Amino acid sequence: MNIIQAMESKLVFRSLFKDLKTWHAWEVFLKGTFNIRMQRSERRLFCACTGLRSPYKGKIKEAWVLVSRRGGKSFISSLLAVYLACFKDWSEYLSPGERPYVFVISVTKFQARTIKDYIVGILRSNGTLANLIESDKTWEIELKNGVIISCQACSYRGVRGKTVVCAILEEVCFWRWQAESAIQDIEVIRGLTPSMGTIPESILISISSPYITQGVMAEKFKKYYGTKGPILCWKADTLTMNPTFSKKAIKQAYKDDPEGALAEYGGEWRRDVSPYIPPEVIEEAIIQKRFELRPVKEFEYLGSIDPSGGRSDSFTMSIVHKDDKKIVVDALREARPPFKPENVVEEYCKLFKKYGIYEVGSDRYAGEWVTSAFREFGVYVALAKKTKSEFYLNFLPLLNNDRIELLDNARLGSQLGSLQRKTRSQGKDVIDNFLPGGHDDCANVVAMGCVGIAEREDEGPGWVYHLGMKEEEAKEDGREKKPAEEKRKPAPEPFGKLSERGKKKEKKPEEEEQRYDESWVL
């Protein structure tokens, strides 16, 4: 009995559907996935949702399904789990004592619990299927035929060491995909692949609402959508998959938030939340195997900090300089929580002083404790006038024009790639890492430093000191400027003016003869 026959049979799943005709699009998807014969009208719908000219006649190993909200995804996932656990005989592929698993993996435990409740409800709705239940545990259902249905939250560890006959991945677009994440979507796939490798009839089914064009789901669609083969990609809007949903509610959603409604109900990737920096641009700017540069007397350095109290966010700092052609990131340090802020401040101040930096830039959200903590170690903090989004907006052109050299830092590259652009209703762009649990502390402090030193080009150094410049280097056109005659230029736009404490006091004329060869210069 195939899955379509099971859905139409009153002895199996038919009682679960009030009106089976409203599930017609899902039946077409299942026919294409399990290579079941279609009618001509069904083939037209199949081609419209897959970008194919005709169904693939071979075995489908992976199905990647992009369906908008309230399209019936969770119920179909549960139905698939029950069907493959109860109606398929896997014994020919198993060793004595080996038990096969049907995995349903969700974003959170709460969602996993919802799916498990669906599965238990489907099993108990039919007397024959209910008799198959051997034990009903918190996250697993053991069946008398030896199959275990396991519902769990996303984890690459939990899928290892087991024989998996089917893996159903729920809301993959909302799994974390950044390299810095403790659990990456691709790592879960890598953990599942060997577990399914010994079962020729195994299948991986990924079902999700659309979000941004990043992560494993987006990569699969870029590569396989509209391509005939064992990997099937299906994309459809809410009304196609669930014609009973309120058209009035969808119309109102488009009126209130057109871009959001396009993803929530239109089956399209979000366009108002888009990746800010292309991966290839980041890769081109990274200098491989360069992790930190030593201070050089000929360069003037700029320091920046992104402070944190030590509980949730990292405390980061960066040091950059500008040579004739490029803006170079020399150092990037990150203190990840938990930590004691005063210890981190002391460490950073020592490093700043090695580069001749006695005043640093910080975002405008730095509290008074930051200013006072750095002041205790002889380093002064100037608050930025720009917002984080403004720094990022000015940072991207520098990257695109190949004017920046980044360090080989995995977290920096990941955070830059995680930045997203959201366009507000007023037309203003906001740049940030909007993903749950996402961070951009390293990216923020590097962007702050690079933009700050780039804008110092025309204004001259205003707040970063450099030790080691010779008096002769101050000569211009054969004429030496005296320190008392030099006009101190204002600080660059991003960070405000140099505090009076940070300035060097002018010497009286009678003290000019006692000046050292090396001195502080602005």
C-alpha positions in Angstrom: 0.0 0.0 0.0 1.5 3.3 -1.0 0.9 6.5 0.9 -1.8 7.8 -1.4 -3.8 4.6 -1.0 -3.3 4.9 2.7 -4.7 8.4 2.7 -7.7 7.4 0.7 -8.5 4.2 2.6 -11.1 4.5 5.3 -9.3 1.7 7.2 -6.1 3.8 7.5 -5.9 7.6 7.2 -9.1 8.7 5.5 -10.8 9.7 8.8 -8.0 12.2 9.5 -9.1 14.4 6.6 -12.4 16.4 6.7 -12.1 17.1 3.0 -9.4 15.2 1.2 -9.8 17.3 -1.9 -8.3 20.3 -0.1 -5.1 18.2 0.3 -4.8 17.7 -3.4 -1.5 19.6 -3.7 0.1 17.6 -1.0 -1.1 14.4 -2.7 0.7 15.6 -5.9 3.9 16.3 -3.9 3.8 12.8 -2.3 3.2 11.2 -5.7 6.3 13.0 -7.1 8.3 12.0 -4.0 7.4 8.3 -4.0 7.2 7.9 -7.8 3.4 7.3 -8.0 1.6 7.8 -11.3 0.0 11.2 -11.8 -2.8 12.5 -13.9 -2.2 15.2 -16.5 -3.5 18.0 -14.4 -1.4 16.8 -11.5 1.7 16.9 -13.6 1.0 20.5 -14.5 0.8 21.4 -10.8 3.9 19.3 -10.1 5.9 21.1 -12.8 4.6 24.5 -11.6 5.9 23.9 -8.0 9.2 22.2 -8.9 10.3 24.1 -12.0 10.5 20.7 -13.9 9.1 19.8 -17.2 8.2 16.3 -16.1 8.5 14.2 -12.9 11.7 12.3 -12.2 11.1 8.5 -12.7 13.8 7.3 -10.4 14.1 7.1 -6.6 13.9 10.4 -4.7 16.6 10.5 -2.0 16.0 14.0 -0.7 13.0 16.3 -0.9 13.3 20.0 0.0 9.9 21.6 0.5 9.3 25.3 0.8 5.7 26.1 1.8 4.3 29.2 3.4 2.6 29.4 6.7 -0.6 27.4 7.6 0.1 25.2 4.5 -0.2 21.9 6.5 3.5 21.2 6.8 3.6 19.8 10.4 0.6 17.4 9.8 2.2 16.1 6.6 5.5 15.6 8.4 3.7 13.6 11.1 1.8 11.6 8.5 5.0 10.7 6.6 6.7 9.6 9.9 3.8 7.3 10.7 3.5 5.8 7.2 7.3 5.1 6.9 7.4 3.6 10.4 4.4 1.4 10.1 3.9 0.5 6.4 7.5 -0.1 5.3 9.4 -3.3 6.1 13.1 -2.4 6.8 14.1 -5.8 8.2 16.1 -6.8 5.1 18.6 -4.0 5.7 19.0 -4.5 9.5 21.3 -6.7 11.5 20.0 -8.9 14.4 19.0 -6.6 17.3 19.4 -3.4 15.2 16.4 -1.0 15.5 15.7 1.6 12.7 14.9 5.2 13.6 12.5 7.7 12.0 13.7 11.1 13.0 11.6 14.2 13.1 13.9 17.1 13.9 12.6 20.5 14.8 14.1 23.9 15.7 13.1 23.8 19.4 11.8 21.3 21.9 8.5 23.0 21.9 8.0 22.4 18.2 9.3 18.8 18.6 6.6 18.3 21.3 3.9 19.6 18.8 5.0 17.1 16.1 5.1 14.2 18.6 1.5 15.0 19.7 0.5 14.9 16.0 2.1 11.5 15.6 0.6 10.0 18.7 -2.8 11.4 17.6 -2.5 9.7 14.2 -1.4 6.4 15.7 -4.3 6.4 18.3 -6.9 7.4 15.7 -6.7 3.9 14.2 -7.1 0.7 16.3 -4.6 -1.3 14.2 -2.0 1.4 14.4 -2.6 2.0 18.1 -1.9 -1.7 18.8 1.6 -1.2 17.2 2.7 1.1 20.1 5.0 -0.7 22.4 5.9 2.3 24.6 5.2 6.1 24.5 8.2 7.9 26.0 8.8 11.7 26.4 10.5 12.1 23.0 10.2 8.7 21.4 7.6 6.2 20.4 8.7 2.6 20.2 6.7 0.3 17.9 6.3 -3.4 18.1 7.8 -3.8 14.6 11.1 -2.5 15.9 10.9 1.0 14.5 11.5 4.0 16.8 9.9 7.4 16.0 12.1 10.0 17.6 11.1 13.7 17.9 13.8 16.0 19.0 15.2 19.4 18.8 18.0 20.2 16.3 21.3 18.5 17.4 24.1 17.0 15.3 25.1 14.8 18.2 21.7 13.1 18.7 21.5 11.7 15.2 24.8 9.9 15.3 25.3 6.2 16.2 21.8 5.2 15.0 20.4 3.6 11.8 18.1 6.1 10.3 15.5 5.1 7.6 13.9 8.5 7.4 14.8 12.0 8.6 12.2 14.7 8.5 13.6 18.2 9.1 11.1 20.8 10.3 11.5 24.6 9.5 15.1 24.3 8.3 15.2 27.9 7.1 15.2 28.9 10.7 18.0 26.6 11.9 21.3 28.3 12.6 23.7 28.2 9.7 26.5 30.5 10.9 30.0 29.0 11.4 30.0 30.4 15.0 26.8 28.6 15.9 27.0 25.7 18.3 24.7 23.7 16.1 24.9 24.3 12.3 22.2 23.1 9.9 24.9 21.6 7.7 26.4 19.7 10.6 23.0 18.0 11.3 22.9 16.9 7.6 26.5 15.6 7.8 25.6 13.6 10.9 22.5 12.1 9.3 24.1 11.1 6.0 26.2 8.2 7.3 23.3 7.1 9.5 21.2 6.7 6.4 23.9 5.3 4.2 23.3 1.6 4.9 19.6 1.8 4.0 19.0 2.0 0.2 15.4 3.0 0.6 16.1 5.8 3.2 14.8 9.3 2.5 15.5 12.8 3.8 12.6 15.2 3.7 13.1 18.9 4.7 10.0 21.1 5.1 10.1 24.8 6.0 8.5 28.2 5.5 10.7 30.5 3.4 13.0 33.0 5.0 16.3 34.5 3.8 18.5 33.0 1.0 21.1 31.6 3.3 21.6 28.2 4.9 21.3 24.7 3.7 17.8 25.1 2.3 18.7 28.1 0.2 21.8 26.3 -1.1 19.8 23.3 -2.1 17.3 25.4 -4.0 20.0 27.3 -5.8 21.6 24.1 -7.0 18.6 21.7 -7.6 15.4 23.7 -8.1 14.2 23.0 -11.6 16.8 20.2 -12.0 15.6 16.7 -12.6 17.2 14.1 -10.4 17.1 12.3 -7.0 17.0 15.6 -5.2 13.5 17.2 -5.4 12.8 20.9 -4.6 9.2 22.0 -4.2 8.0 25.6 -3.6 4.4 26.7 -3.1 2.3 29.4 -1.5 -0.3 29.0 1.3 -3.4 28.8 -0.8 -2.0 26.3 -3.2 -1.3 23.9 -0.4 -4.3 24.9 1.8 -7.2 26.4 -0.2 -9.3 26.6 3.0 -7.2 29.4 4.5 -8.8 32.8 4.7 -8.1 34.8 1.5 -9.3 37.9 3.4 -6.5 37.5 6.0 -3.9 37.1 3.3 -5.1 40.2 1.5 -4.9 42.2 4.7 -1.4 40.9 5.4 -0.2 42.0 2.0 -1.8 45.4 2.7 -0.1 45.8 6.1 3.3 44.3 5.2 3.8 43.4 1.6 7.4 42.0 1.9 6.6 40.0 5.0 3.4 38.6 3.5 5.3 37.5 0.4 7.3 35.0 2.5 4.6 34.2 5.1 1.9 33.4 2.5 3.4 33.9 -1.0 6.0 31.1 -0.8 8.9 33.4 -1.8 12.2 34.2 -0.1 12.1 37.4 1.9 13.4 40.3 0.0 13.3 42.9 2.8 15.7 40.7 4.8 18.6 40.0 2.5 22.3 39.0 3.1 24.2 42.3 3.4 27.7 41.2 2.3 28.2 38.6 -0.4 30.3 35.6 0.8 32.7 36.0 -2.2 33.5 39.6 -1.1 34.3 38.5 2.4 36.5 35.7 1.2 38.4 38.0 -1.2 39.2 40.4 1.7 40.5 37.8 4.1 44.3 37.3 4.1 44.8 33.6 4.7 46.9 32.6 7.7 47.2 36.2 8.9 46.0 36.2 12.5 47.6 39.4 13.9 50.2 41.9 12.9 52.9 43.4 15.1 53.0 47.2 15.6 55.2 49.2 13.1 56.5 52.7 14.0 55.8 54.1 10.6 52.1 53.5 10.8 49.4 55.4 12.7 46.9 53.1 14.4 43.3 53.4 15.3 41.6 51.4 18.1 37.9 50.6 18.6 36.0 48.7 21.2 32.5 47.1 21.4 32.1 46.7 25.2 29.9 44.2 27.1 29.1 43.5 30.7 30.2 39.8 30.4 26.8 38.0 30.5 25.5 37.5 27.0 27.6 39.4 24.4 31.3 39.4 23.7 33.6 42.2 24.5 35.7 42.9 21.4 38.4 45.3 20.3 40.2 46.0 17.0 43.2 47.8 15.8 43.6 49.0 12.2 45.9 51.2 10.2 46.0 52.6 6.7 48.9 52.4 4.3 49.1 54.0 0.9 46.6 51.6 -0.7 44.7 49.6 1.9 43.0 49.7 5.3 44.6 46.8 7.2 43.1 45.1 10.3 46.1 44.4 12.6 44.5 42.9 15.6 41.1 41.6 16.7 40.4 40.3 20.2 37.2 38.8 21.6 36.4 38.0 25.2 33.5 35.6 25.2 31.1 35.5 28.2 31.4 34.8 31.0 34.3 37.1 31.9 35.2 39.9 34.3 35.0 43.2 32.4 37.8 44.9 34.5 40.3 42.1 33.5 39.4 42.4 29.8 39.8 46.2 30.0 43.3 45.9 31.5 44.3 43.4 28.8 43.0 45.5 26.0 44.7 48.7 27.3 48.0 47.0 27.4 47.6 45.9 23.8 46.4 49.4 22.7 49.5 51.0 24.3 51.8 48.6 22.4 50.4 50.2 19.2 50.7 53.7 20.6 47.0 54.1 21.0 45.8 56.2 24.0 42.2 57.0 22.9 39.8 54.5 21.4 36.4 54.7 19.7 33.3 53.0 21.1 29.7 52.7 20.1 27.3 55.2 21.6 25.8 52.6 23.9 28.9 52.3 26.0 28.1 53.1 29.7 29.9 55.3 32.1 31.7 52.3 33.6 33.4 51.7 30.2 34.8 55.3 30.1 36.0 55.2 33.7 37.4 51.7 33.5 39.6 52.5 30.5 40.6 55.9 32.0 42.1 54.1 35.0 44.6 52.5 32.7 45.4 55.7 30.8 43.2 55.1 27.7 40.3 57.5 26.9 37.1 56.5 25.2 35.4 58.6 22.5 31.8 57.8 21.7 30.8 57.3 18.1 28.3 59.6 16.4 27.3 57.0 13.9 24.9 54.1 14.6 25.9 50.5 14.0 23.9 50.4 10.7 25.6 53.6 9.5 29.0 52.0 10.1 28.0 48.9 8.2 26.6 51.0 5.3 29.9 52.8 5.0 31.9 49.6 5.5 30.5 47.7 2.5 31.8 50.1 -0.2 35.3 49.7 1.2 35.0 46.0 0.9 33.5 46.1 -2.6 36.4 48.4 -3.7 39.0 46.0 -2.4 40.3 48.5 0.1 40.3 46.3 3.2 42.5 43.5 4.3 40.8 41.3 7.0 42.4 38.9 9.4 41.9 35.1 9.0 39.3 34.9 11.8 36.5 32.4 11.5 34.1 34.2 13.8 34.7 37.5 12.0 34.0 36.0 8.6 30.9 34.2 9.9 29.5 37.3 11.5 30.1 39.4 8.4 28.3 36.8 6.4 25.4 36.7 8.9 24.6 40.4 8.6 21.2 41.1 7.0 19.6 44.2 5.5 16.1 45.1 6.5 14.3 47.9 4.8 11.9 49.7 7.2 8.6 51.1 6.1 10.1 54.6 6.0 12.7 53.3 3.4 15.6 53.3 5.9 17.9 50.3 5.9 18.8 48.6 9.1 21.9 46.3 9.1 22.2 43.7 11.9 22.3 40.0 12.7 18.6 39.4 13.1 18.8 35.6 13.5 17.9 34.2 17.0 21.0 34.0 19.1 23.1 35.7 16.4 26.1 37.9 17.3 28.0 40.6 15.4 30.5 41.9 18.1 33.6 41.1 16.0 32.0 42.5 12.8 30.9 45.6 14.5 34.2 46.6 16.0 36.1 45.9 12.7 33.6 48.0 10.7 33.9 50.8 13.2 37.6 50.9 13.0 37.8 50.6 9.2 35.2 53.3 8.6 36.8 55.5 11.2 40.3 55.4 9.7 38.9 55.8 6.2 37.1 59.0 7.1 40.3 60.3 8.7 41.8 60.5 5.2 41.0 64.2 4.6 40.7 65.3 8.2 44.1 64.0 9.4 44.7 62.1 12.6 42.7 63.6 15.5 42.5 61.2 18.3 45.1 58.4 17.8 48.6 59.0 19.1 51.6 57.4 17.4 55.0 57.1 19.1 58.2 57.1 17.2 57.8 59.8 14.5 61.0 61.8 14.0 61.1 65.6 14.0 62.5 65.4 10.4 59.3 63.7 9.2 57.3 66.9 10.1 59.2 68.9 7.5 57.1 69.9 4.5 58.6 71.7 1.4 61.9 72.3 3.2 60.2 74.1 6.1 59.9 72.7 9.6 56.7 73.4 11.4 57.1 74.2 15.1 54.8 72.4 17.5 53.4 75.6 18.9 52.5 76.8 15.4 50.7 73.6 14.3 46.9 73.7 14.2 45.3 70.8 15.9 42.7 69.4 13.6 39.3 68.2 15.0 38.6 64.5 15.5 37.0 62.6 12.6 33.2 62.5 12.3 32.7 59.0 13.8 34.3 59.4 17.2 34.1 63.1 18.4 36.9 65.3 19.7 40.0 64.4 21.6 39.6 65.0 25.3 41.8 67.6 26.9 43.4 65.0 29.1 44.6 63.1 26.1 46.3 66.1 24.5 50.0 66.9 25.0 50.6 70.1 26.8 52.5 72.7 24.7 56.0 73.5 25.9 57.2 77.0 26.6 59.8 78.5 24.3 62.6 78.1 26.8 61.8 74.4 27.0 62.1 73.8 23.2 65.8 72.9 23.5 65.0 69.9 25.8 62.7 68.2 23.3 63.5 64.5 22.6 64.0 63.3 19.0 61.0 61.1 19.4 57.8 62.7 20.6 54.0 62.4 20.5 52.4 63.8 17.4 48.9 64.2 16.4 
